[in-house]
Amino acid sequence: AHSLLDAALVPVVTLFTRPHLAMFPFAGIASEEEAGSVLFFKRPGATKIERVAYDAGSRSSLMLLRILLAEEGIHPDWIAMEPNLDKMLALADGALLIGDVALAAAKDPRRLFDLVARWKKLTGMPFVFAVWASRADHPCRSDLTRLFTDASMRGLSRPATIAHVVVPSPTIAA
């Protein structure tokens, strides 16, 4: 019996807890330098980071921040909250924002660092947030691998075209 779902985009940390899943090569969400949309903020006046608020939808980003802070000897308490920077920093010393909310707050003076930039400085490696994956024993896995690889190669050969379609020129210039 086949499942209704052949493949899914999953947080990369999921692969560590679900060994029956296998990722497809060249298919995921990663960043080599700065993500711009995965940011850590610090409450003004906070001398220590003892409590960090995070968006509950940030599985891989949360794990990345835990690693980055632990590398500095920081092991805070963690609280899941709605992604509202002012509310988060009213209750915590630091806040993790991802996605559109992070992009909107990128120039906020409370921004401390971009997680990918910090990871790159620490390891010299890019960071992978999510991957396309399926069951390792999926009967069509080789066909799906070919589809994902072909789509990735087509996309990587046309980044300007894709960017123009996804974000029209006037928005890019703004």
N, C-alpha and C positions, 0 to 999 in steps of 0.2 A: 504494500500500500504506500502510495506517495503522499507526502504532506502537501498542503496548499501553498507552502512557502518554499521556494527553491533556494533563494539566497536573501541575505539581509545585510544592511549596513549596521555593524555592531561596534560598540566601544571596544578599543583594543584590549582593555583590561578584561573583557568578557572571555577572551581566548584562554586566559589563565585558569578560569573556573569551569570552563566547558570544553573539555578535551575532545569531545566528539566533533567540534567545529574546526574547520580549516579555512584559512583566509585565501583569497585569490590574489595572485601577484599583480602589482600595478593598479590596484583598485582600492582607494580609500581616501581619507582626509589626513593630510600631513602638512608640515611646514618646515622649511629648511632654516629660516632666519627668525623673523618675528611673525607671530600669527596676527597680531593686531586686534584679535577678538577673544583673547584669553589673557585676562589681566588681573593683577593683584594690586589691591589698594590698601593703604594704611591710614588709620584714624589719626588726624593731626594731634600731636601731643603724646601719643602712645610711645612709651619708651621700650616696652616689651610687647611681643605678640603672643598673648596667652589664650586668646579666643579668636577663631576665624569663622566668619559666616560665609556660606557658599550656596550657590544655586543648586538645588537638588538634582537638576538635570545634567550635572557636570561630572560624569563618572571618570573618564580618562583625565580630564583637567584636574579634578580633585586629587586623583592619585599622583599626578605630576606635581602638584603643589605640595602634597605631603612629603614627597621625595626631596623637593628643592628646599623646603624648610628644615627637614631632618638633616640635610647636609650642613646646615648652619647651626645645628643643635637645638632647633626650635620644634617643640612637640606640643602644639596648642590643643585646646578643646575645640571641637567642631560643631557648628550648628547650621542645619539646613534652613534656608529662608527663601522668600520670594526675592527675585533679583532686583532689589531697589537699593542702590548704593547708600543713600542717606540713612535708611532704616537699618541696613546691615552694620554700618559703622557707628550707629547709635548704640548697638548692642555688643559689638565686637571690636577688637583692635585691628583686624584685617578683614578684607572681603575679596572673594573670588567672583569675578563676573565673566561670563562667556557670551559669545554670539553678538546679536544686534545691540544688546544692552551695554556690552563692553565697548563695542565700536562707538556708541553714542557718548560714552564716558572717557574715551581715550585721552582727551586733553585735560581731564580733571586734575588739578594739582595734587590730589591725594594718591594718584597713580604711583605705585612703587616700581613695578616691573612687568614686562611681558614674559609669560611663562616659557614660551619657546625660545626667546632670546637668552633667558637664564639657563635653560637646558643646553642650548648650543654652546654657551660659554663653559658650562660644567663638563660636557661630554664631547663636544666637537661634532655631534650627530644631530640630524633632524629629529623631529618628534612626530610620531604617528598617533593620531587621536582615535580614528575609527577605520575599520576595514570592511570590505564586502566579504562575506563568508557564507559557507554552507556546511552541511554535514560532510565530513570527510568521505563517507561511504555513499554520497548521493549518486544515483545511477547516471545522471547526466553531467557529472562534475567536469569531465574533460571538455564537453561542449560549452558549459558555462565559463570555464577558464578561458577558452578561445574567445568567447564573446566579450568578456571583461578586458582581456588583453588587447583585442582589436579596438574596442571603444576607448581605452586609455591611450593607446598610441595615436588614434585619430585626434583625440582631445589635446594631447601634449604637442601635436604638430600645429595646432591652431589656437594658441591661447588668446591672441588679440581678437580673433573673430568671436570666440566664446565670451570674452569679457565685454565686447561691444553688444552682443545679444542680451546677456544677462543684466548688464548695467549700461544703459545707453550713454553716449558721449557727454551730453550736458551734465549728467550726474557725476561722471568721472571727473570732469573739469572743476566741479564745485568744491 
